[in-house]
């Protein structure tokens, strides 16, 4: 008997924790179970050929909002080439309305609802016993948590009791399988909150894995120097003692390589937790914080219990340590929030200066409270996944389109981190940050620049076009800030045509590198290199504006970019001011 757990991920760098966890849990049947991971970017024929070669008797698909249409089409064709294969589905996208899914998909025999580990183990045992013609074991009707076909009828069994987290089997062994991929890990399941747009609000059964086991498993990642581990806990810090113990462990056992990502409620952070976070290596952890809206009426309506004032306070306290990447989220399309209200929410959150600001759009998910209230809220949304909102009583489709454009501009010019100093200067030319991104989006729309894959240099050129159209004075100042942003990220081989000339400073630059080679002051980690080598490995730019202090005072301001030392938060090169010796003609 051969059972195949198939996952179709959004990207190659992702992995599917669910199928690995189910396989690990069914270790008694390891010889019968295989895994296969694909992506929605692969050609369907490529996946079909692979499944045909594997020829599983039982094929189980893991279904999510991002892959369900792809998987439905895949299933229809799999059944044509493997007509005797029994197909099962599981995952959040089919658990809520399993009966309806089976009616729509006659090719599928059954659905595993909710947590899959124990359900899949019992199903595996059932099929193995069936193959062996063993009378022992369980009939399908006695397996909890499934919906399946029995003749022409669809039968549903009792709901599956939730698992004790400590019974789960650690799913990772051979880390070579996850080379260049994100590792997902969970130390808890369930959520203590009742946000109306989220399916986690349905299941209030919050439980934790014992920290003893968590520490052992985290040490495995540390020993293997995994680049990043993303905790999938819905609100990692909802239990202070649990969070503190895990954070202490990774701080004390830091391998100087692994980064840990946590989704947290910032307003729940305690002084003790923040103090501990401040002691961590820069880049050891990163925090994702869902703000969603700063409109108090909206927050109440979506059943969140947060205070933006408290969130702001905690975010700034974490920022004071200058060692943690913070990612803040907003959702457009929530009830009672129109365009102007969202503008305020945007400016409120943007003012906190997170490393990333994510603009999401409301998804009306079946089973959520938002779905129940969809008519009252006037929610018009896409019928196919991801069921994204098109308009509400407070937000028109035209306004949604404008916000989509603003989202693109924020992704390109803020979240990329490639235009930091340029955008900081440009913001001062507008009434608020939202107005700046709104104007940028309008410019892209007018010029037909949306939908085109632009190079990084082209993005700067478009920004210059925008500045010229806006009639901004002192374009030379903005060009210099762009040059700074460019060299902060990359030691360019080809200088952009709009960058200022540096030939005038050639002699002073060469003298600087000659002295650094003889007696290093700023480049001590480059010992033994010749001046020409130092000049190639780093970059020295002479600005006519004081870009480091952000003043518009003109003069001569040499800045060194050191690419051996980069910020773990921004990936920018270390920068420092340089003092040139006065030339005879300047005396």
Number of C-alpha atoms within 10 A of each C-alpha: 15 16 25 22 23 21 25 26 20 16 13 16 13 18 22 19 16 19 24 19 18 22 23 21 21 21 13 12 15 12 11 16 19 17 13 16 15 21 19 19 12 12 10 16 11 10 19 17 13 12 18 12 9 14 17 22 16 19 21 23 25 24 23 20 15 15 19 21 16 15 22 18 12 16 22 14 16 21 16 11 14 16 12 12 19 17 22 22 27 23 20 16 21 23 21 17 15 22 19 11 18 21 12 11 15 13 20 24 18 26 26 28 25 20 20 23 22 21 20 22 19 20 18 21 18 20 21 18 16 16 10 10 9 11 10 10 14 15 13 17 14 12 22 19 21 28 27 21 17 13 7 6 8 16 15 20 15 12 13 17 12 14 14 11 15 16 11 16 16 16 17 18 10 9 14 9 10 15 12 13 18 17 22 19 21 17 21 19 24 18 21 17 19 19 21 23 20 20 19 19 19 16 14 13 12 15 17 17 17 13 17 11 13 20 16 12 16 19 17 15 19 21 12 15 16 22 17 20 21 17 18 17 20 21 24 22 21 19 12 14 12 17 20 17 16 17 18 16 16 20 18 11 14 17 18 14 14 19 21 21 21 21 20 19 20 26 20 17 20 14 11 10 19 18 13 14 21 17 13 19 18 19 20 23 24 20 20 21 23 18 22 26 24 22 17 15 12 17 22 13 15 19 15 16 12 18 15 20 10 14 21 18 15 20 21 15 16 22 19 12 15 14 21 23 21 22 18 23 18 22 19 25 26 29 24 19 25 18 17 11 16 24 18 17 23 23 15 16 21 18 12 17 16 22 19 19 23 19 19 16 21 23 24 26 21 17 17 21 20 25 18 14 14 16 12 12 17 14 25 18 18 13 10 10 17 19 17 19 21 20 20 23 17 18 23 16 13 11 16 20 13 16 23 17 21 22 19 18 20 21 16 15 19 21 18 13 19 25 24 19 19 22 21 14 15 14 15 11 13 13 9 16 21 21 16 19 23 19 18 22 23 15 19 19 14 10 10 10 14 15 8 7 9 12 9 12 12 12 17 23 17 17 22 18 13 16 17 12 10 12 10 13 10 10 13 14 21 22 19 23 25 25 21 24 20 21 23 25 19 16 18 12 7 6 13 14 8 14 14 16 12 12 8 9 14 11 10 17 20 16 14 18 21 17 12 20 21 13 12 15 10 13 16 11 11 15 13 12 14 14 18 12 13 20 16 12 15 18 20 23 21 23 22 17 21 21 21 15 8 13 11 12 12 12 11 14 17 21 20 20 24 22 20 13 13 16 14 15 18 16 15 21 22 15 19 14 16 16 12 14 10 9 9 6 5 6 5
